[in-house]
Each structure stands twice: as structure tokens, then as C-alpha cells.
């Protein structure tokens, strides 16, 4: 029995020695994982950003609506008589003044008809003149003299009508404008009333918009208006000329017409326009610099707000309103006044990125050991 004890102790010692490498390997693995985590945390970039609180500003209350520019006047011009076109004096796009000749028909037939009626009017006038002394002498009856008088007057009417037809063979501009369309050529045969030209007056343009019932009460003729033209990238000034008194049965909106001077004729009919009319009242709105607004992958506007406790940037979707003075923009929903908005450096951020708020201009990341995904 005493000989077995040394052998059992020897086996226990060998088992303990065999277990030492396993414990050493397990301990080393845990230490490696801890080192990796520490290394990853150390490698995360911290982006330098500048932060400003969302401001509460006074904004003039405006009635806004969209429409399209229209010419002050548009006219389809046609010959009042028929014939063959002998002259075309203008082309599309030409500017013309009132009374300018646009086109003319061959006047031969109308000139001859006028000459014929002039001769007839002269003959009846001579007969009437010779009959007057006879009437005074009692040599002709008063009824016969009245018939001569009526014939002379009728001849004058026929002569005047022939003169008008000759004038109508020449088509002239009824107002200053621009030739928008030409629908005739030299040698063409035209019928009375067929459109030959379309003339538009562009010295002044107008925008007709539909305004809801809730807003129309704040508008009146004479109010100044701002008209924004995206196609030209410019804003022009106008004035309210008309405020409708009856709602459209389908849209339940009231027609408002805004006129805009256009002496240089840069504004053209059909351009999309956004109209804003200040009502004189004001409201307080949340505003941020327009540069602070970015877009997420779905195209929705968002801003980054500083989570100071975690040192992180938090993306927040917002609803953007009207532009404001000084490069700011109204935030209708998604922010409250005083929220710490990242206004510089946000182009390098993602939701949850580590950030450090600094004063002054932002040059780049504070630490560049890792890369921040935009």
C-alpha cells in the first residue's frame, strides 16, 4: 500500500504540468482581444466640427404660389380680306412697333375697286349739285331731289368701304411687341380671318397664380411682390395688379395676377415663376445656415446635431422651409431653437461619428489614424 501513494502523486503532478500550456493559451487570447478593441477605439477618427445653436429669427409672413409668365397682351393677327401675299416684312422673333407693316397682299384688285367707286361717288355728287338750283326754282319735285341725295350718300359709303378694303390688304401691328409666330409666306393665298402672325407684348409680363382662401385675405392690389425665376437664376420685383373675388370651383383658389416690368425683354412667356408677396406681418421661425443642410442617401434633407455627452454627431432629418436673409434657411420641422447644429465639417460625417467641436474655421480631422465614412 505505501508504494501506490508515490505513483498517484506522480500522476497528479504530470496532469498539472500538462494543464499549464492550456491556461497560458487561453489567457493570451483574452489579452489579444482586449488589445484589438483598444487599438480599434484608438484608430477611430475624431472629426473637427464647428457648432452653432439653431436660431429663432423673425421672418416676414409671405403668401407664396407658383405659376408661369404670360405676355401682357397676345394677339393672333389676320387679314380682313383675301388675296395673294405680295410682301412679308417680319420674321419670328422680330420686335415691332405699333403701326409697323407686317405683310401686304397684292393691292391691284382693291385699288381698281376703289377707283371705280370714287368715279361713281363723283358722278352722283355732280348730279346732286346740278339738281339744287332746279329744286330752288321748282323745276323738280322734292322727292326726286331726295332720291339724288340718297344715291350720292350711298356712293360715298361704297367708296369708303372700298378704301377700307384697300387698307386691309396691308397688315400692321396693333401694339409694340415681338412676333411670336409667322404663318404666311410670299405668294401664299390667304382667306379673311386666317391667322398670319401672333404678336406678344413683352414690355411687361404677368404671372397668374392660385391663392388659397386662408391667404387671399392678406392680399390687395398694389402690394409689392418678389418673383423668382429658376430658369434665369434671378429674382425680379413686381406688384399685385388683381386679386380675384370668386374662387375657382375646382381648385377652390382665388386668381391673383402679379405684373413685372420687362423693358429689356429678358423675361419670356411660359417661364415657371415663384411669387412671394409680403403681408406685413411676421413670425418667429427656427433657422440654420443653408450650408448646414445636407441630404441623406434617400435624398431627404438632414442636419447633424452634436451629442455633447457622447462626443458624437447625430443625423436628424428636417423639413426645410423658405430661404432667409444672410444665407440662412427656415427649418419647419426636425429642430428646436437652441439645438447644437454642426455648421462646418459636416461633409465628412456619418451618423454616430466621433466629433470634436472647435472654435474658428475647420481645417480637417483632429486625428487621422482612421478614416471617417461620409
C-alpha positions in Angstrom: 0.0 0.0 0.0 2.7 2.6 0.7 4.2 2.0 -2.7 1.0 3.1 -4.5 0.9 6.6 -3.0 4.1 7.8 -4.7 2.7 6.6 -8.1 -0.6 8.5 -7.6 1.2 11.7 -6.6 3.3 11.4 -9.7 0.3 11.2 -11.9 -1.3 14.3 -10.4 1.9 16.3 -10.9 2.0 15.3 -14.6 -1.6 16.3 -15.1 -1.0 19.7 -13.5 2.0 20.3 -15.8 0.0 19.3 -18.9 -2.7 21.9 -18.0 -0.3 24.8 -17.8 0.0 25.4 -21.6 -3.8 25.4 -22.0 -4.2 28.1 -19.3 -1.4 30.1 -20.9 -3.0 29.9 -24.3 -6.5 31.0 -23.0 -5.0 33.9 -21.1 -3.1 35.1 -24.1 -6.3 35.0 -26.3 -8.3 37.2 -24.0 -5.4 39.6 -23.7 -5.2 39.8 -27.6 -8.9 40.5 -27.9 -8.6 43.3 -25.4 -5.6 44.8 -27.2 -7.6 44.7 -30.5 -10.5 46.5 -29.0 -8.3 49.2 -27.6 -6.5 49.5 -30.9 -9.8 49.9 -32.9 -11.0 52.5 -30.4 -7.8 54.4 -30.7 -7.9 54.3 -34.5 -11.4 55.8 -34.9 -11.1 59.3 -36.4 -12.3 62.3 -34.5 -13.6 65.0 -36.9 -13.2 68.6 -36.1 -16.5 70.5 -36.5 -17.9 73.9 -35.7 -21.2 74.1 -33.9 -23.8 76.8 -33.6 -27.2 76.7 -32.0 -30.3 76.7 -34.2 -31.5 80.3 -34.1 -35.0 81.7 -33.6 -35.5 84.6 -36.0 -38.2 86.9 -37.2 -39.4 86.2 -40.7 -41.9 88.3 -42.7 -45.0 86.3 -43.4 -45.3 85.8 -47.2 -48.0 84.4 -49.4 -46.3 82.1 -51.9 -47.6 80.5 -55.0 -46.2 79.2 -58.3 -47.3 80.0 -61.9 -46.0 80.8 -65.4 -45.1 84.1 -67.0 -47.6 85.4 -69.5 -47.2 88.2 -72.0 -49.1 91.4 -71.2 -51.0 91.1 -74.4 -51.2 88.4 -77.1 -52.9 88.8 -80.4 -53.5 86.5 -83.4 -53.3 88.8 -86.4 -55.2 88.1 -89.7 -56.0 89.8 -92.9 -59.6 91.0 -93.1 -59.7 90.5 -96.8 -58.5 87.7 -99.0 -55.8 87.6 -101.7 -52.2 86.7 -102.6 -49.4 87.7 -100.2 -47.1 90.1 -102.0 -44.9 91.1 -99.1 -43.7 89.8 -95.7 -41.8 92.4 -93.7 -41.0 90.5 -90.5 -39.9 87.1 -89.2 -40.4 85.3 -85.9 -38.6 87.0 -83.0 -38.6 90.4 -84.6 -39.5 93.4 -82.4 -42.0 95.7 -84.0 -43.7 99.0 -83.0 -47.3 99.9 -83.3 -48.3 100.6 -86.9 -45.4 98.7 -88.4 -46.2 96.8 -91.6 -46.1 93.0 -91.1 -47.3 91.8 -94.5 -49.3 93.0 -97.5 -51.5 91.5 -100.2 -51.4 92.3 -103.9 -53.4 95.6 -103.9 -54.3 95.7 -107.6 -57.9 94.5 -107.3 -58.7 96.6 -104.3 -57.1 99.7 -105.8 -59.2 99.4 -109.0 -62.3 98.8 -107.0 -61.6 102.0 -105.1 -61.1 104.0 -108.3 -64.4 102.7 -109.6 -66.3 103.7 -106.5 -64.6 107.1 -106.5 -65.9 107.8 -110.0 -69.4 106.7 -109.1 -69.3 108.9 -106.0 -68.1 111.9 -108.1 -70.9 111.4 -110.7 -73.7 111.3 -108.1 -72.2 114.3 -106.3 -72.2 116.2 -109.6 -75.9 115.3 -110.3 -76.9 116.4 -106.8 -75.1 119.7 -107.3 -76.9 120.4 -110.6 -80.2 119.5 -109.1 -80.1 122.0 -106.4 -80.8 125.1 -108.5 -83.7 123.2 -110.2 -85.1 122.4 -106.8 -85.0 126.0 -105.7 -86.7 127.0 -109.0 -89.4 124.4 -108.6 -88.4 122.6 -111.7 -88.0 119.2 -110.0 -90.1 117.6 -107.2 -88.6 117.4 -103.7 -88.9 113.6 -103.8 -86.7 113.5 -106.9 -84.1 115.6 -105.2 -84.2 113.3 -102.1 -83.5 110.3 -104.3 -80.4 112.0 -105.8 -79.3 112.9 -102.3 -79.6 109.3 -101.1 -77.8 108.0 -104.2 -74.9 110.4 -103.5 -74.6 109.3 -99.9 -74.7 105.6 -100.8 -72.0 106.2 -103.4 -69.8 107.8 -100.7 -70.4 104.8 -98.4 -69.4 102.3 -101.1 -66.3 104.4 -101.8 -65.3 104.5 -98.2 -65.8 100.7 -97.9 -63.5 100.1 -101.0 -60.9 102.4 -99.4 -61.1 100.3 -96.2 -60.6 97.1 -98.1 -57.5 98.5 -99.8 -56.1 99.5 -96.4 -57.0 96.0 -95.0 -54.7 94.5 -97.7 -51.8 95.7 -95.5 -51.5 94.0 -92.1 -49.9 96.2 -89.4 -49.0 95.7 -85.7 -51.7 96.9 -83.3 -49.2 97.4 -80.4 -45.5 97.3 -79.7 -44.4 93.7 -79.3 -42.5 90.7 -80.6 -43.5 88.4 -83.4 -44.0 85.1 -81.7 -45.2 83.1 -84.8 -45.4 83.6 -88.5 -47.8 81.5 -90.5 -47.7 83.0 -94.0 -45.2 83.5 -96.8 -44.9 85.5 -100.0 -47.1 84.0 -102.7 -49.5 82.3 -100.4 -53.2 82.8 -100.9 -55.0 83.8 -97.7 -58.6 83.9 -96.7 -60.1 86.6 -94.4 -59.7 85.7 -90.8 -56.9 83.2 -91.2 -54.1 83.8 -88.6 -50.9 85.2 -90.3 -48.9 86.2 -87.2 -49.0 86.0 -83.4 -47.8 89.1 -81.7 -47.0 89.3 -78.0 -46.3 92.4 -75.8 -43.3 91.7 -73.6 -42.6 95.1 -72.2 -44.5 93.9 -69.2 -45.2 90.3 -68.2 -47.6 88.9 -65.7 -48.0 85.8 -63.5 -51.4 84.3 -62.6 -51.3 82.2 -59.5 -54.0 80.5 -57.4 -54.1 81.5 -53.8 -56.0 79.5 -51.1 -58.8 81.1 -49.2 -56.8 81.2 -46.0 -54.2 83.6 -47.6 -56.2 85.6 -50.1 -57.5 88.0 -47.4 -54.0 89.3 -46.8 -53.5 90.4 -50.4 -54.6 93.6 -52.1 -53.8 95.4 -55.4 -50.6 97.5 -55.4 -48.7 95.3 -52.9 -45.0 94.7 -53.9 -44.2 91.1 -54.9 -41.0 89.1 -55.4 -40.9 86.8 -58.5 -38.2 84.1 -58.6 -37.3 82.6 -61.9 -35.4 79.4 -61.7 -34.6 79.3 -65.4 -32.7 82.6 -65.2 -31.4 82.2 -61.7 -32.7 85.6 -60.8 -35.3 87.4 -58.7 -37.3 90.4 -60.0 -39.7 92.8 -58.5 -43.4 93.2 -59.4 -46.7 94.3 -57.9 -50.1 92.7 -57.4 -52.5 94.0 -60.0 -55.5 91.8 -59.4 -57.0 89.8 -56.6 -59.8 87.6 -57.6 -63.2 87.9 -56.0 -64.5 84.4 -56.8 -62.9 81.1 -56.1 -62.3 78.6 -58.9 -64.9 75.8 -58.5 -62.4 73.0 -59.0 -59.3 74.2 -57.0 -61.1 76.5 -54.5 -58.3 79.0 -55.0 -58.5 82.7 -56.0 -56.7 84.1 -59.0 -54.0 86.7 -58.2 -52.2 88.5 -61.0 -48.7 90.0 -60.5 -47.2 92.2 -63.2 -43.5 92.6 -63.7 -41.7 95.3 -65.8 -39.7 93.8 -68.6 -38.1 96.6 -70.6 -35.1 94.5 -71.6 -37.4 91.6 -72.7 -35.3 89.1 -70.9 -38.4 87.5 -69.3 -40.2 85.3 -71.7 -43.7 83.9 -71.8 -44.0 80.4 -70.3 -41.2 80.6 -67.8 -42.0 79.0 -64.5 -42.1 81.6 -61.7 -42.5 81.5 -57.9 -44.3 84.5 -56.5 -43.9 85.8 -52.9 -46.0 88.6 -51.5 -45.1 90.1 -48.1 -48.3 90.6 -46.0 -46.7 93.0 -43.5 -46.9 90.5 -40.6 -44.0 88.5 -39.2 -43.5 85.2 -37.4 -40.7 83.5 -35.4 -39.1 80.5 -37.1 -36.1 78.2 -36.4 -33.2 78.9 -38.8 -29.8 77.4 -39.6 -27.1 78.3 -42.2 -28.1 76.8 -45.5 -24.6 75.2 -45.7 -25.6 73.1 -42.6 -28.3 71.2 -44.6 -27.1 68.0 -46.3 -29.0 65.1 -47.9 -29.2 61.5 -46.8 -28.8 58.6 -49.3 -32.6 58.8 -49.9 -32.4 62.4 -50.9 -34.1 63.7 -47.8 -32.7 66.9 -46.1 -30.9 66.4 -42.8 -28.6 68.2 -40.4 -26.1 66.9 -37.9 -26.6 67.7 -34.2 -23.9 67.4 -31.6 -24.4 64.8 -28.9 -22.1 66.6 -26.4 -22.2 63.8 -23.8 -21.1 61.1 -26.2 -19.0 63.3 -28.4 -20.9 62.1 -31.4 -22.7 63.6 -34.4 -26.3 62.5 -34.7 -28.0 62.8 -38.1 -31.5 64.3 -38.0 -34.0 64.6 -40.8 -35.6 68.0 -41.2 -38.2 69.8 -43.2 -36.8 72.8 -45.0 -38.8 75.9 -45.5 -38.2 79.3 -47.2 -34.8 80.8 -47.7 -34.0 83.7 -45.3 -31.7 86.6 -45.3 -28.0 86.2 -44.6 -27.6 82.7 -46.2 -29.9 81.1 -43.7 -32.9 78.8 -44.3 -36.0 78.1 -42.3 -36.4 74.7 -40.6 -40.1 73.9 -40.4 -39.7 70.6 -38.6 -37.0 68.5 -37.0 -35.1 71.1 -34.9 -35.8 73.2 -31.9 -34.3 76.6 -31.2 -31.0 76.1 -29.4 -30.2 72.7 -30.7 -26.4 72.4 -31.3 -26.2 72.1 -35.1 -22.9 71.2 -36.8 -22.4 74.0 -39.3 -18.9 73.3 -40.6 -17.1 70.0 -41.1 -20.3 68.0 -41.6 -19.4 67.0 -45.2 -17.1 64.4 -43.7 -19.5 62.9 -41.2 -21.8 59.9 -40.8 -24.4 59.2 -38.2 -22.7 58.5 -34.9 -19.2 59.7 -36.0 -16.9 60.9 -33.2 -16.5 64.7 -33.4 -14.8 67.5 -31.5 -16.3 70.9 -31.5 -13.7 73.7 -32.0 -13.8 77.4 -32.5 -12.9 79.1 -35.8 -12.6 77.6 -39.2 -12.5 73.9 -39.6 -9.4 72.5 -41.5 -9.9 68.7 -41.1 -10.0 65.8 -38.7 -8.4 66.2 -35.3 -7.0 62.6 -35.6 -6.4 60.9 -38.9 -5.4 57.4 -37.8 -8.7 56.1 -39.1 -11.0 57.2 -41.9 -14.5 58.6 -41.4 -17.0 57.4 -43.9 -19.1 60.3 -45.3 
